[in-house]
Amino acid sequence: MSYTPVFKGAIEGFVVNQLKADYWRVEATLSWLEALQEAYIVFLRCCKKFPMDAARDTPQSFMALFKMAWRNQFNDLSTYDSKHRVCVHLPAREDSDEDADIVGELDNQGMLAIMIEQAPSEVRMVLSVMLNAPTELLEMASQAWRKGGRRRAGGSEHLAAMLGLDPGVDAIGLVEDYFNGKSV
């Protein structure tokens, strides 16, 4: 007894039920009918490979072969769809109170990089010491400054002296004023 596979019936029903659940994965690149045609092509490929031997010549064996082949093909189609999908953000309707969902980072480091690049040389020098010096070096300088009898907060004069600036210049104040938009 030999089993002859037929697409109409259980196999087509399986495909339709699977597409009802997963069609969204390929809808950007395939219509519903194209997806059914893809399933039929997989069915024809499986028919060429079947029967493997007399022991596996059953409807259950063919259905197992088809399910595996169709799921693999559908995953390939879904991957293709994902790579070629275009995301479009539509603005919220005017009569809607809902705010549009925004995805991603709203603020980035671009403005900071521009401000640092355009900063006066004194501000860039202070930032360079603060950001690039090893923590141990900064801690040692702070301890030496405190042991020298200068226990007040800040230490801006010491920083100015380290950078070769006029000791009367408030180096930390320059950085604060620059980033707060005050004239430097």
N, C-alpha and C positions, 0 to 999 in steps of 0.2 A: 504494500500500500504506500502510495506516494502522496505527500501533501503539496498542493499547489497554492502558493500564497495569492491572496486577492486584497487589493488596496481598500476597496469599498467594504465597510463594515467595521470590524474591531480596530483595524490599523488606522483607518481614517478617523474614527472616533477618538482614539488615543491622541492623534495629532491635534485634532480640534480642541480637545480638553486641555492639552498642554499649551496650545497657543492662547487659549482664553486666559490662562494664568501668566504666561511669560511673553506674550506678543510685544509688550512695551519695550522689551530688550532689543527688538529689531525694527520697530515701527518707523524709525527715522530713515531707514534705507530700503525696507521691503514693505510692499502692501500685503494684506492678508492672503490674497490669492497667490502672490509670489512665494510666500512662506509655505503655503500648501503645495505649490509646485516643487519647491525645494525638498519637501518631505517625500513627494512622489519620486523624485530623482534618487533619493536615498533608498526608497523602497525598491526601485529597479536595480540599483547596485547590489542590494542584499539578495534579490532574486537570482542574480548571476552567481553569487557565492554559495547559494543554498541548493540542494542539501549537501552537507559535508560528508555524511555517511548515513547508512540506513538507521542507525540507532538514534540519530538526531533529526530524523525526518518527521518532525511533529510541529503542530501550530505553536506550541509553547516555545520551542527552540527558535523558530523563525521570529516570533514576537520579541524574544530576548535579544536576538541579533539586531533586529530593527530598532528597538528602543535604544540600545547602546549606540548604534550608528547615528540615529537621528539626534540624540542628545549631544553627541560629539559635534555633529554638523551645526546644530543650533548654537552651541557655545562658540564655534568659529564665526558664525554669522553675527552673533552678539558682540564678539570682540571687534570685528570689523566695524559694526555699527558704532560702538563706543569710540573708536579711533576717529571716526568721521562725523561724529555728532557735533553740532554747533549749538552752543548755549546762547540763548537770547534772553536778556533781562527786559521784560516789559514793564513799563511804569504802571503804578497803581492807577485804577480808574479815579477820575476826579470826584465821583460821588461816593467813593469808598473811604472809610475811616482807617483802613489798614495801612500800615507803613510797609513799604516794599522790604523784603528780606535782603539784606546785604551780606554777601559772602566775601570773606577775605579780610585782610588787614586794611583798616581805613587810614591809618597813619603809618608812614614808613620812615626810614632813616634818611631819606633824600634831602629834606629841608635842613636837617641837622648837618649833613655833610656839606651843603652849600654854605650854611652859616659859618662853619669852621673854616672852610676854604677862603671866605671873604673876610674873616676876622683880622683885626690888626695883629701885627707880629707879636706884641706883648701877650695878647690873649692866647694866641697859638702856642707860645712858649710855655705858659702856665698850664694849659691843657695837656701839652705833650708830657710835662713832668708828672702831672696828676694821673694821666692815663697810661703812660708807658713805663714809668719807673717801677721796679719791683717793690712789692709791698714791704719787704724787709728793709730796703733802703729808705723808704718814706718813714717807717717806724723808727729806724735809727736816727734819722734827722730830727724827728719829733722828740725823741728822748733826749738827744743832745741839746735841743732848744730848751726843753723844760729844765734840764740839769743846769743850764747856764743861768738860772734864776728867773727865767721869763715864763711865768706860769699862766699868763692871761690867754684867753681864747684867741684863736686865729693863727697868728704866726705869719701874717702876710708879709711883714717886713723881712723876715728870715727867707721866705720864698723869693722875694724880690732880690735880696742879696745873693742868693744861690744862682739866680738867673742873670746876674749882672745888671739888673735894673736899678734905678734910683731908689735907695732905701725908703724914701718918703712915699713911694708909689704903693697904693693898696692893690697888690697883684690879684688877690682873690676878688676884691671889689670890682676890678676891671672886668673880670670874667662874668660876674653876676650882672653888672650893668649892661654888658654887651648882649647877653642872652635875654635880658628883660626888656631890651629895646631902648635903653637909655643911651645917649651919646657917650662915646668913649674918647 
